[in-house]
Amino acid sequence: MTLLRSELAAFLAGISDGSFFQRMSVPAKYRRIRDIAISGNGEATMVAEFPEVVRIIGEERMAAGLDDSVKTVLITNSSLIQRSHVQAGLQCMSQMNGEIWFKIDTAIANERQFINSCTISETRILTNLQRSASLCSTWIQTCVFALDGRPAANYDAYLDLIRKIVDGGQQVSGVMLYGPARPSMQAHSARVSRVPEQLLRELAIKINNIGLPVRVSV
């Protein structure tokens, strides 16, 4: 935790005085911080120190003078949300106006296994989503991409799941749609490509018509 605090403090200081942007040759129009994200190549909430991580981020945010426009974000599949230490961390995030980005890339079980190496059932996804939304502002985060040149997921089934979430009264904040921004770490990465922006926009309209706000990153 000492290393986390020192590295985060140094990073935020570099953002504040502009030295980080200069060192990394960041174009002027991108010289701002949008969020502090808790993520990883595995499920970030697996570590027992998760609540302390959130607390340290909160303290260093305050020390750096960041306002609520800079979000503290957890990117998660929420598979461990039933654990008390995870819930404690999420409640702390809520107090600092944080957000949970809850991964749902597909509604079909075998697609979920292939895309995310995830065996969580739809019932458990809905239960975890409800619990997540009750603890902290929660957005559904969906990566839309092509596999062998065709959409990787059944988006009719995905929209049916979104309807089920809305009809069930779950208080999610909305849906975030985005495409691949970096090479996949999966074995099938060579088969992955971006979909046309029009597909993302059309999917966003359909989700919005169901009743949820949508953010699209292209």
Contacts in CASP RR format, 6 or more apart in sequence:
PFRMAT RR
TARGET T0000
AUTHOR 0000-0000-0000
METHOD contacts of the structure
MODEL  1
MTLLRSELAAFLAGISDGSFFQRMSVPAKYRRIRDIAISGNGEATMVAEF
PEVVRIIGEERMAAGLDDSVKTVLITNSSLIQRSHVQAGLQCMSQMNGEI
WFKIDTAIANERQFINSCTISETRILTNLQRSASLCSTWIQTCVFALDGR
PAANYDAYLDLIRKIVDGGQQVSGVMLYGPARPSMQAHSARVSRVPEQLL
RELAIKINNIGLPVRVSV
1 49 0 8 1.000
1 52 0 8 1.000
1 53 0 8 1.000
1 56 0 8 1.000
4 53 0 8 1.000
4 56 0 8 1.000
5 56 0 8 1.000
5 59 0 8 1.000
5 60 0 8 1.000
8 36 0 8 1.000
8 56 0 8 1.000
8 57 0 8 1.000
8 60 0 8 1.000
9 60 0 8 1.000
9 63 0 8 1.000
9 64 0 8 1.000
11 20 0 8 1.000
12 33 0 8 1.000
12 60 0 8 1.000
12 61 0 8 1.000
12 63 0 8 1.000
12 64 0 8 1.000
12 66 0 8 1.000
13 64 0 8 1.000
14 20 0 8 1.000
15 21 0 8 1.000
15 33 0 8 1.000
15 64 0 8 1.000
16 64 0 8 1.000
18 31 0 8 1.000
20 26 0 8 1.000
21 31 0 8 1.000
33 66 0 8 1.000
33 70 0 8 1.000
34 70 0 8 1.000
34 71 0 8 1.000
35 70 0 8 1.000
35 71 0 8 1.000
35 72 0 8 1.000
35 73 0 8 1.000
35 99 0 8 1.000
36 57 0 8 1.000
36 61 0 8 1.000
36 70 0 8 1.000
36 71 0 8 1.000
36 72 0 8 1.000
36 73 0 8 1.000
37 73 0 8 1.000
37 74 0 8 1.000
37 75 0 8 1.000
38 44 0 8 1.000
38 53 0 8 1.000
38 54 0 8 1.000
38 57 0 8 1.000
38 72 0 8 1.000
38 73 0 8 1.000
38 74 0 8 1.000
38 75 0 8 1.000
39 74 0 8 1.000
39 75 0 8 1.000
40 75 0 8 1.000
41 185 0 8 1.000
43 76 0 8 1.000
43 77 0 8 1.000
43 79 0 8 1.000
43 80 0 8 1.000
44 50 0 8 1.000
44 74 0 8 1.000
44 75 0 8 1.000
44 76 0 8 1.000
45 74 0 8 1.000
45 76 0 8 1.000
45 78 0 8 1.000
45 80 0 8 1.000
45 81 0 8 1.000
45 83 0 8 1.000
45 86 0 8 1.000
46 80 0 8 1.000
47 53 0 8 1.000
48 85 0 8 1.000
50 85 0 8 1.000
50 86 0 8 1.000
50 89 0 8 1.000
51 85 0 8 1.000
51 88 0 8 1.000
51 89 0 8 1.000
51 92 0 8 1.000
54 72 0 8 1.000
54 89 0 8 1.000
54 92 0 8 1.000
54 93 0 8 1.000
54 96 0 8 1.000
55 89 0 8 1.000
55 92 0 8 1.000
57 72 0 8 1.000
57 96 0 8 1.000
58 72 0 8 1.000
58 96 0 8 1.000
61 70 0 8 1.000
61 72 0 8 1.000
61 96 0 8 1.000
68 96 0 8 1.000
68 97 0 8 1.000
71 97 0 8 1.000
71 98 0 8 1.000
71 99 0 8 1.000
72 93 0 8 1.000
72 96 0 8 1.000
72 97 0 8 1.000
72 98 0 8 1.000
72 99 0 8 1.000
73 98 0 8 1.000
73 99 0 8 1.000
73 100 0 8 1.000
73 101 0 8 1.000
74 90 0 8 1.000
74 93 0 8 1.000
74 99 0 8 1.000
74 100 0 8 1.000
74 101 0 8 1.000
74 136 0 8 1.000
75 101 0 8 1.000
75 103 0 8 1.000
75 141 0 8 1.000
76 100 0 8 1.000
76 101 0 8 1.000
76 102 0 8 1.000
76 103 0 8 1.000
77 102 0 8 1.000
77 103 0 8 1.000
77 116 0 8 1.000
77 118 0 8 1.000
77 120 0 8 1.000
78 100 0 8 1.000
78 102 0 8 1.000
78 128 0 8 1.000
78 129 0 8 1.000
78 131 0 8 1.000
78 132 0 8 1.000
79 118 0 8 1.000
79 120 0 8 1.000
79 128 0 8 1.000
80 86 0 8 1.000
81 87 0 8 1.000
81 90 0 8 1.000
81 128 0 8 1.000
81 131 0 8 1.000
81 132 0 8 1.000
81 135 0 8 1.000
82 128 0 8 1.000
82 131 0 8 1.000
87 131 0 8 1.000
87 135 0 8 1.000
90 100 0 8 1.000
90 132 0 8 1.000
90 135 0 8 1.000
90 136 0 8 1.000
91 135 0 8 1.000
91 136 0 8 1.000
93 99 0 8 1.000
93 100 0 8 1.000
93 136 0 8 1.000
94 135 0 8 1.000
94 136 0 8 1.000
94 137 0 8 1.000
97 137 0 8 1.000
98 136 0 8 1.000
98 137 0 8 1.000
99 136 0 8 1.000
99 137 0 8 1.000
99 138 0 8 1.000
99 139 0 8 1.000
99 173 0 8 1.000
100 132 0 8 1.000
100 135 0 8 1.000
100 136 0 8 1.000
100 137 0 8 1.000
100 138 0 8 1.000
100 139 0 8 1.000
101 138 0 8 1.000
101 139 0 8 1.000
101 141 0 8 1.000
101 176 0 8 1.000
102 128 0 8 1.000
102 129 0 8 1.000
102 132 0 8 1.000
102 138 0 8 1.000
102 139 0 8 1.000
102 140 0 8 1.000
102 141 0 8 1.000
102 172 0 8 1.000
103 116 0 8 1.000
103 141 0 8 1.000
103 142 0 8 1.000
104 125 0 8 1.000
104 129 0 8 1.000
104 140 0 8 1.000
104 141 0 8 1.000
104 142 0 8 1.000
104 158 0 8 1.000
104 161 0 8 1.000
105 111 0 8 1.000
105 112 0 8 1.000
105 115 0 8 1.000
105 116 0 8 1.000
105 142 0 8 1.000
105 143 0 8 1.000
105 153 0 8 1.000
106 112 0 8 1.000
106 115 0 8 1.000
106 116 0 8 1.000
106 152 0 8 1.000
106 153 0 8 1.000
106 154 0 8 1.000
106 157 0 8 1.000
106 158 0 8 1.000
107 122 0 8 1.000
107 153 0 8 1.000
107 154 0 8 1.000
107 157 0 8 1.000
107 158 0 8 1.000
107 160 0 8 1.000
107 161 0 8 1.000
108 153 0 8 1.000
108 154 0 8 1.000
108 157 0 8 1.000
109 119 0 8 1.000
109 121 0 8 1.000
109 122 0 8 1.000
111 152 0 8 1.000
111 153 0 8 1.000
111 154 0 8 1.000
112 118 0 8 1.000
112 119 0 8 1.000
112 120 0 8 1.000
113 119 0 8 1.000
114 188 0 8 1.000
115 152 0 8 1.000
115 153 0 8 1.000
117 186 0 8 1.000
120 128 0 8 1.000
122 161 0 8 1.000
126 164 0 8 1.000
126 165 0 8 1.000
126 170 0 8 1.000
129 138 0 8 1.000
129 140 0 8 1.000
129 165 0 8 1.000
129 170 0 8 1.000
129 172 0 8 1.000
130 170 0 8 1.000
132 138 0 8 1.000
133 170 0 8 1.000
133 171 0 8 1.000
133 172 0 8 1.000
133 173 0 8 1.000
134 171 0 8 1.000
137 173 0 8 1.000
138 172 0 8 1.000
138 173 0 8 1.000
139 172 0 8 1.000
139 173 0 8 1.000
139 174 0 8 1.000
139 175 0 8 1.000
139 176 0 8 1.000
139 215 0 8 1.000
140 162 0 8 1.000
140 165 0 8 1.000
140 172 0 8 1.000
140 174 0 8 1.000
140 175 0 8 1.000
140 176 0 8 1.000
140 212 0 8 1.000
141 175 0 8 1.000
141 176 0 8 1.000
141 178 0 8 1.000
142 158 0 8 1.000
142 175 0 8 1.000
142 176 0 8 1.000
142 177 0 8 1.000
142 178 0 8 1.000
143 178 0 8 1.000
143 179 0 8 1.000
143 180 0 8 1.000
144 151 0 8 1.000
144 152 0 8 1.000
144 153 0 8 1.000
144 155 0 8 1.000
144 177 0 8 1.000
144 178 0 8 1.000
144 179 0 8 1.000
144 195 0 8 1.000
144 199 0 8 1.000
144 200 0 8 1.000
144 203 0 8 1.000
145 151 0 8 1.000
145 152 0 8 1.000
145 179 0 8 1.000
145 180 0 8 1.000
145 192 0 8 1.000
145 193 0 8 1.000
145 194 0 8 1.000
145 195 0 8 1.000
146 152 0 8 1.000
146 192 0 8 1.000
146 193 0 8 1.000
146 194 0 8 1.000
146 195 0 8 1.000
147 188 0 8 1.000
147 191 0 8 1.000
147 192 0 8 1.000
148 191 0 8 1.000
149 193 0 8 1.000
151 195 0 8 1.000
151 199 0 8 1.000
152 192 0 8 1.000
155 203 0 8 1.000
159 203 0 8 1.000
159 206 0 8 1.000
159 207 0 8 1.000
159 210 0 8 1.000
162 175 0 8 1.000
162 207 0 8 1.000
162 210 0 8 1.000
162 212 0 8 1.000
163 210 0 8 1.000
165 172 0 8 1.000
165 212 0 8 1.000
166 210 0 8 1.000
166 211 0 8 1.000
166 212 0 8 1.000
172 212 0 8 1.000
173 213 0 8 1.000
174 212 0 8 1.000
174 213 0 8 1.000
174 214 0 8 1.000
174 215 0 8 1.000
175 204 0 8 1.000
175 207 0 8 1.000
175 212 0 8 1.000
175 213 0 8 1.000
175 214 0 8 1.000
175 215 0 8 1.000
176 214 0 8 1.000
176 215 0 8 1.000
176 216 0 8 1.000
176 217 0 8 1.000
177 200 0 8 1.000
177 203 0 8 1.000
177 204 0 8 1.000
177 207 0 8 1.000
177 214 0 8 1.000
177 215 0 8 1.000
177 216 0 8 1.000
177 217 0 8 1.000
178 216 0 8 1.000
178 217 0 8 1.000
178 218 0 8 1.000
179 194 0 8 1.000
179 195 0 8 1.000
179 200 0 8 1.000
179 217 0 8 1.000
179 218 0 8 1.000
180 192 0 8 1.000
180 193 0 8 1.000
180 194 0 8 1.000
183 189 0 8 1.000
184 192 0 8 1.000
186 192 0 8 1.000
197 218 0 8 1.000
200 216 0 8 1.000
200 218 0 8 1.000
201 216 0 8 1.000
204 214 0 8 1.000
204 216 0 8 1.000
207 214 0 8 1.000
208 214 0 8 1.000
END
